[in-house]
Amino acid sequence: MLTTMETLSQFRYLVVRRLHGVLFITLNQPESRNALSPELLAEITQVLDMAEQDSHARALVLRGAGAMFCAGGNIGGFRESLAAAAGSEDPIATRNRQFGHLMKRLASLPVPVLAVVEGAAMGGGVGLVCAADLVLATHAARFALSETTLGVIAAQIAPFVVARIGAAATRRLGLSGERISGTAAVAIGLADALAGDSEGLDALEAEWLTRIGRCAPGANRAFKSLVARCTSEPAAPLLDDAARLFAQCLRHEGAEGTSAFRERRDAHWCVRFDADMVRGAHAVPAASSPAADPAKDSASQAAPRSDASDRVRTLEVDR
């Protein structure tokens, strides 16, 4: 496991760094408020491939550049699909369903997933939040299921939102388009802990990563997998498996953990993070921002002001 910061340079729309087994993923399309473009989603898929295959991975953190988490899906990308005939397989439905596959993979990662939210998490951005195990936010962060205000629905993210906050709170947000603060998000279970500002959020992220760093990596993987089964499997066989897992853990990492406890020392897997490490992990080099598309720039300059406003609103949706 690397003990120095490693930057993975194969990404254009993400900044990806690895430190102490933690993958720090920073969405880096601030000019579109980190909207879920096909290109961005393709790179997130690559990161999920890495995380699933990396036996040394200990956690994954999602955060947005430009003090903005994620504005959701970019409906502008659907205009090409609208031009295609529905046929036996509707291209819009096919593309929407692809986002569901990504959501399922994110929620099913074997390691803890943290979503760190400042600015706004809208539409599909709320979906990413709800696929995480732990959600940190600022008091001023904003969350909304705004799809219905645009005449569409929170489709692929709905099961994950319900699993996180329950059906009643999901109906409240989805049927009204209400925007709630970080404080309100904690009250309904959408967020877990709050910070006052961006610097405080760095410290809060470091605090929770240090807590995770005190936990044995294998035990965390085993526990997350066990919890995922608890809502869908009969209790008796599940408890039989849980007993076997407990025995396996005790014979492996548990031997070191109990020894460390008796000897009043850190277990060998313990790692610590601080706010400076977190800031470095999410820092976006000026040259790393995706290059602007001249054709899009020309089109945006020529478009009426109302069109630009509509384009911003259409970002606040599920994929």
C-alpha positions in Angstrom: 0.0 0.0 0.0 1.4 3.4 -1.0 2.2 5.8 1.8 2.9 8.7 -0.5 0.3 10.5 -2.6 -0.1 9.1 -6.1 -1.8 11.0 -8.9 -3.4 8.8 -11.6 -3.0 10.8 -14.8 -5.2 8.9 -17.2 -8.2 10.9 -16.4 -9.5 14.1 -18.0 -12.8 14.9 -16.3 -11.7 13.6 -12.9 -8.8 14.2 -10.6 -7.9 10.8 -9.0 -5.3 10.4 -6.3 -4.5 7.5 -4.0 -3.0 7.7 -0.5 -3.0 5.1 2.3 -5.3 2.9 0.2 -7.9 5.6 -0.2 -9.0 6.7 -3.7 -9.8 10.4 -3.7 -12.1 11.1 -6.7 -12.7 14.8 -7.6 -15.3 15.5 -10.2 -13.6 18.2 -12.4 -16.1 19.8 -14.8 -16.7 23.0 -12.8 -17.8 24.9 -16.0 -20.9 22.6 -16.1 -21.2 22.4 -12.3 -19.8 18.8 -12.5 -22.8 17.6 -14.4 -22.9 13.9 -15.2 -21.8 14.0 -18.8 -21.2 10.7 -20.7 -17.5 11.4 -20.5 -17.5 12.0 -16.8 -19.6 8.8 -16.2 -17.2 6.8 -18.4 -14.3 7.9 -16.2 -16.2 7.1 -13.0 -16.8 3.7 -14.4 -13.0 3.3 -14.9 -12.5 4.2 -11.3 -15.0 1.7 -10.1 -13.1 -1.0 -12.2 -9.9 0.0 -10.3 -11.6 0.0 -6.9 -13.2 -3.4 -7.4 -10.0 -5.0 -8.5 -7.7 -3.3 -6.0 -7.3 -5.6 -3.0 -5.4 -2.9 -1.1 -8.2 -0.3 -1.5 -9.6 0.9 1.8 -12.1 3.6 0.9 -13.3 5.8 -2.0 -14.1 9.5 -1.6 -16.3 11.5 -4.0 -16.1 15.3 -4.0 -16.6 18.0 -6.6 -14.2 20.7 -7.8 -15.1 24.4 -7.7 -17.0 24.2 -4.4 -19.8 22.3 -6.2 -20.6 18.6 -5.8 -22.7 17.6 -8.8 -25.6 19.3 -10.7 -27.0 16.0 -11.9 -27.5 14.7 -15.4 -27.0 16.9 -18.5 -30.2 16.8 -20.4 -28.5 18.5 -23.3 -26.9 15.1 -24.0 -30.4 13.6 -24.4 -31.2 15.8 -27.4 -29.3 13.4 -29.7 -31.3 10.5 -28.3 -34.6 12.3 -28.8 -33.9 12.4 -32.5 -33.7 8.6 -32.7 -36.8 6.5 -33.2 -38.0 4.7 -30.1 -38.1 1.2 -31.8 -38.1 -1.9 -29.7 -35.4 -0.5 -27.5 -35.9 3.1 -26.7 -32.4 4.8 -26.8 -33.3 7.2 -24.0 -34.4 4.3 -21.7 -31.2 2.4 -22.6 -29.0 5.4 -21.7 -30.9 6.0 -18.5 -30.6 2.4 -17.5 -26.8 2.5 -17.9 -26.6 5.1 -15.1 -28.5 2.6 -12.9 -25.7 0.0 -13.5 -23.1 2.6 -12.4 -25.2 3.4 -9.3 -25.5 -0.3 -8.3 -21.7 -0.7 -8.7 -20.9 2.3 -6.6 -23.3 1.3 -3.9 -21.9 -2.3 -4.0 -18.2 -1.4 -3.8 -16.6 -3.6 -1.1 -14.9 -0.6 0.6 -16.5 2.4 2.4 -17.6 5.1 0.1 -17.7 8.7 1.2 -19.6 11.6 -0.5 -18.3 15.0 0.5 -20.7 17.7 -0.5 -20.3 21.5 -0.7 -22.3 23.7 -3.0 -25.2 21.7 -4.6 -26.1 18.0 -5.1 -29.0 18.0 -7.5 -30.9 15.2 -9.2 -28.4 12.5 -10.1 -25.9 14.1 -7.8 -28.3 13.2 -4.9 -28.1 9.7 -6.3 -24.4 9.6 -6.0 -24.8 10.8 -2.4 -27.3 8.1 -1.6 -25.0 5.4 -2.9 -22.4 6.4 -0.4 -21.9 4.8 3.1 -21.1 8.1 4.7 -22.1 11.6 3.6 -20.3 14.8 4.8 -21.6 18.2 3.9 -21.4 21.9 4.8 -24.3 23.6 6.5 -24.8 25.7 3.3 -24.9 22.7 1.0 -28.1 22.2 -1.0 -29.8 19.0 -2.0 -32.7 18.5 -4.4 -34.6 16.0 -6.4 -35.5 18.5 -9.1 -36.3 16.2 -11.9 -40.1 16.6 -11.8 -39.8 20.4 -12.1 -38.4 19.6 -15.6 -41.1 17.1 -16.5 -39.0 14.0 -15.9 -38.4 11.7 -12.9 -35.6 10.5 -10.7 -35.6 7.1 -12.3 -32.4 5.2 -11.7 -31.6 6.8 -8.4 -35.0 6.3 -6.8 -34.2 2.9 -5.1 -31.0 4.3 -3.7 -32.7 7.4 -2.3 -35.5 5.4 -0.7 -32.9 3.0 0.8 -31.1 6.0 2.3 -33.9 8.2 3.6 -37.1 6.2 3.3 -40.1 6.4 1.0 -41.8 9.3 2.8 -38.9 11.7 2.6 -38.2 10.6 -1.0 -41.8 11.5 -1.9 -41.5 14.8 -0.1 -38.4 15.8 -2.1 -39.3 14.3 -5.4 -42.9 15.5 -5.5 -42.1 19.1 -4.6 -38.6 19.7 -6.0 -37.7 21.2 -2.6 -34.2 22.3 -2.0 -32.9 21.5 1.5 -29.8 22.6 3.4 -27.1 20.5 4.8 -28.8 20.9 8.2 -32.1 19.6 6.9 -30.3 16.8 5.1 -28.9 15.5 8.4 -32.4 15.7 9.9 -33.8 13.3 7.3 -30.8 11.0 7.2 -29.4 12.2 3.8 -26.2 13.5 5.4 -24.3 12.2 8.4 -22.1 15.1 9.6 -21.7 18.8 8.9 -18.9 21.4 8.7 -19.2 25.2 8.7 -17.2 25.8 5.5 -14.9 24.3 3.0 -11.9 24.3 5.3 -14.0 22.7 8.0 -15.1 20.1 5.5 -11.5 19.2 4.8 -11.0 18.6 8.5 -14.2 16.6 8.8 -13.2 14.4 5.9 -9.8 13.8 7.5 -11.5 12.9 10.8 -13.7 10.3 9.3 -11.0 8.8 7.1 -8.8 8.5 10.2 -11.7 6.6 11.9 -12.0 4.3 8.9 -8.2 4.0 8.9 -8.4 2.5 12.4 -10.6 -0.3 11.2 -9.1 -3.4 9.7 -9.5 -3.4 5.9 -10.7 -7.0 5.7 -13.1 -6.6 8.5 -14.6 -3.5 6.9 -15.1 -5.4 3.7 -16.7 -8.3 5.4 -19.0 -6.1 7.5 -20.2 -4.0 4.5 -21.0 -7.2 2.5 -22.9 -8.7 5.5 -25.0 -5.6 6.0 -25.9 -5.5 2.4 -27.4 -9.0 2.8 -29.4 -8.2 5.9 -32.4 -6.7 4.1 -32.9 -9.5 1.5 -31.9 -12.8 3.1 -33.6 -15.0 5.8 -32.1 -14.4 9.2 -31.1 -18.0 10.2 -28.8 -18.8 7.2 -27.5 -15.2 7.3 -26.5 -15.6 10.9 -24.8 -18.9 10.2 -22.7 -17.2 7.6 -22.1 -14.3 10.0 -20.7 -16.7 12.5 -18.3 -18.1 10.0 -17.2 -14.7 8.9 -16.6 -13.7 12.5 -14.4 -16.8 13.0 -12.4 -16.0 9.8 -11.9 -12.4 10.9 -10.8 -13.3 14.4 -8.2 -15.8 13.0 -6.7 -13.2 10.7 -6.9 -9.5 11.4 -8.6 -10.1 14.7 -5.4 -11.7 16.1 -3.5 -8.5 15.4 -6.3 -6.3 16.5 -6.8 -8.0 19.9 -3.0 -8.0 20.4 -2.8 -4.3 19.7 -5.6 -3.6 22.2 -3.9 -5.6 24.9 -0.6 -3.9 24.2 -2.1 -0.4 24.0 -0.7 0.3 20.6 -2.0 0.9 17.1 -2.7 -2.1 14.9 -0.4 -2.3 11.9 -3.2 -1.2 9.6 -3.9 2.1 11.3 -3.5 5.2 9.2 -4.2 8.9 10.0 -5.2 11.8 7.8 -5.2 15.5 8.4 -6.9 18.5 6.6 -3.7 19.3 4.6 -3.6 15.8 3.2 -7.2 16.0 2.2 -6.7 19.4 0.5 -3.8 18.0 -1.4 -5.7 14.9 -2.4 -8.6 17.0 -3.9 -6.4 19.9 -5.3 -7.1 20.5 -9.0 -4.1 21.7 -11.0 -4.9 24.7 -13.2 -3.8 22.8 -16.3 -6.0 19.8 -15.5 -9.3 21.4 -16.2 -10.8 19.8 -19.3 -10.2 21.9 -22.4 -13.1 24.0 -23.7 -14.8 22.9 -26.8 -14.5 25.8 -29.3 -17.7 24.9 -31.1 -19.6 24.8 -27.8 -18.1 28.1 -26.7 -19.2 29.7 -30.0 -22.7 28.3 -29.7 -23.0 29.5 -26.1 -21.9 33.0 -27.1 -24.4 33.1 -29.9 -27.3 31.7 -27.8 -29.8 34.0 -26.2 -29.5 34.5 -22.4 -32.7 32.5 -21.7 -31.2 29.5 -23.5 -28.2 29.6 -21.2 -30.5 29.7 -18.2 -32.4 26.7 -19.5 -29.2 24.8 -20.0 -28.1 25.3 -16.4 -31.5 24.1 -15.1 -31.4 21.0 -17.2 -28.3 19.9 -15.4 -30.2 19.3 -12.2 -31.6 15.9 -13.1 -31.1 12.2 -12.9 -29.4 10.5 -15.9 
